[in-house]
Amino acid sequence: MLTLASSNFVSRYIQQASPAIREDLLEIIQMMELIAPEAELVGGLGIPYFQQNAGWLYGVAAREDHLCVYFSDLSVLYPFAERLPHVQFGDNCFIIHRLDEINLNVLAELFGQIKVHFLLNHREPSVLIQ
């Protein structure tokens, strides 16, 4: 089991989540942390989210009976729609009702693609040497 970045907010957030989704919530946060270990886990938006290079990478919100995973680059989602049949895709998010119905390898690949697209879109412009 991974050790979560020390965050009182995240610990409280998980404990306040519905008991039915706590384990899934923790697993999603751990997976996000594994994919982007250099990103900072914060709670300034009221949900656990990861930021990197002063930008919002991805986050997860616990609802009564599902999890919403948020991120900013929708173009990454569409190629995964068929590969994640038990995931609902919404506006800037996707919804997971039960993590045990999801192929975790595909989900990890999606998180990796979100990170790659984020880094490509938030990289420093190259300096030309004259």
Beta strands, then each sheet from edge to edge (+ up, - down):
strand 1: 40-42
strand 2: 49-52
strand 3: 55-62
strand 4: 67-71
strand 5: 87-90
strand 6: 93-96
sheet 1: 1+ 2- 3+ 4- 6+ 5-
end
